[in-house]
C-alpha cells in the first residue's frame, strides 16, 4: 500500500530539516586532487536513485569511478517513485540515516529546496555545467538565486504510433493539435482491426502527466503565482479549453480505464491482436489495444515485435509497423509537454559533504553525461545532447524538449502530487457534465496545499 504525504507532513519536515542542518551555507570545494584515497578506505556514502531509469551499467560506473577517485565506497539504494516523497520526508532530516546524495523528480524538487533539505551547491554551479544545464530544472532546484539541486537527466515525452494501423484507417501523421485530435478519433471509429475496446489514442483516465499537454497547448496551466501566493488555475478559461479537448478524447478516442495512470501504455500498442504482459507473455486479453500512445522516449526499448534473443523474449523495433513523432501544438510547433526527469542534490544533514561533492563531479563529467545520452536519457548538460544519437527517437526527444514545461514551482507541489488529487480530478473529466464547476471544486482543494507557511 502506497503512502501519500500531506501538507502538514511537509510543513513539519521544514522545521526538522532546518534544525538538523543548522542552515544551508555552501560547503568548501576541496577537489579529489587533495583527497587521500587511502584515508577514505573505511568511508562510504549512500546515493538514492529513484526508480529503475538509471541502468546497471551506469550504476557500476559510478561506484567504480567513485572508489577510484576517492578511495571510499558508494552504496546505491533504489527507491520507488510511489513513496519517494514520504521516504525523503522521514530520512533527510536524520543525520544518522540520511542518504548523502538523492535523486528526486524535478517536480518534487521545489518543495524540498524551499524547506532547506539540501546543501547549497551554488559554488559548484559553474564547475558542474553552469548555463549549459537545463534551465527549467535548475530553476526547480533554486531558492532566492542559490542552487540546491541540479538536473540529473531529462526525459522528453512524445507519441508512438502503429504506422500500419494509421494507414489502414486512412489517416496521416498530424501537423497540428487539432489534426491529431481528429486523427485519433477517426482511427477509433474506423477500428480497422475490429478489436474490442480499441483506442486510437490510449490515454489513462488518471494520466495527468500526459494529459496536461492539452492544457499547456491551449495556454493554460495548473497553478500560478499571484503576488507571494500560489493559486490553482484549473478553472482558468484557457485551462478549461484544454480540459474540453481532453474530455473529447476520453469519450471518443481512448477506451483506457478511468483509473488508468501513465504506467506501461506500450502494452497496448505492441500487438493489436493480443495483449502481452511485461515479460512478453500473452495474457489472453484482447479487450484493450491502441494505435497511439504517449510516453517518455526511453519507452521505445519496450516497443516492437516480440523476438527471441539469447534465449529470452525481447522487443525489437520494426520500422514497418511503428514510428515516433512529436505531439504538435495548436500552431504546428511542438506542443508544450511535461518535461520528465530528475534533479539531484546533497542532503543538508549528510556528514559526508566533501565525498558527496566528489560524486556530483563524476555525475556531471563528460564521461557520465555521455553515458546517460547513449542510454536514451537526456543529459543534464546540453553540450552532450549529441550522445542521444540522430535517429527518430533522438530527433523527437530534442524537438519535444524544445517547448517542454515543468509543473508549477510552488513550495507545496510535492504535497499536491503525493496526495493523488490530480489523478482524482483527471479521473472525473470523462463523465463531467460541467468541467468549469469540477475545476473550481478542485481549485478550492488544491489552493491550501500549494504554499508552505
Buried (B, 14 or more C-beta within 10 A) or exposed (E): EEEBBEBEBBBBBBEBBBEBBEEBEBBEEEEBEEBEEEEBEEEBBBBBBBBEBBBEEBBEBBBEBBBEBBBBBBEBEBBEBBBBBBBBBBBBBBEEEBBBBBBBBBBBBBBBBBBBBBBBBBBBBEBBBEEBBBEBBBBBBBBEEBBBBBBBBBBBBBBBBBBBBBEBBEBEBBEBBEBBBBBBBBBBEBBBBEBEBBBBBBBBBBBBBBBBBBBBBBBBBBBBEEEEEBBBBBBBEBBBBBBBBBBBBBEBBBBBEBEBBBEBBBBBBBBBEBBBEEEBEEEEBBEBBBBBBBBBBBBBBBBBBBEEEEEEEBBEBBEEBBBBBBBBBBEEBBBBBBBBBBBBBBBBBBEBBBBBBBBBBBBBBEEBBBBBBBBBBBBBBBBBBEBBBEEBBBBBBBBBBEBBBBBBBBBBBBBBBBBBBBBBBBBBBBEBEEBBEBBBBBBEBBBEBBBBE
